[in-house]
């Protein structure tokens, strides 16, 4: 996926937010404006060539100082926001580094 193409679609309001993205966004108390800001200044961290539903990628962007992850794919000519959340341990050590699974013995 191409970050500039994603940003262009967001600027043109050519994107959709999935139900899953809305649930995740609300769970982390993120506003839609914060997610949009993160998409517009984001960078691609991981690319997923084919997850069974087509190509997608994990983006990292910021809204003010807050890191936000967004997974985006394509729905026809539009960008699909698949999920959006604040990266936290144990899944992420920091916004750019995946963590391990939690230790069952702790």
Secondary structure as UniProt FT lines:
FT   HELIX           3..11
FT   TURN            12..13
FT   STRAND          15..17
FT   HELIX           19..27
FT   TURN            28..29
FT   HELIX           32..40
FT   STRAND          43..48
FT   STRAND          56..63
FT   TURN            64..65
FT   STRAND          66..75
FT   TURN            76..77
FT   STRAND          78..85
FT   TURN            89..91
FT   STRAND          92..94
FT   TURN            95..96
FT   STRAND          97..98
FT   TURN            104..105
//
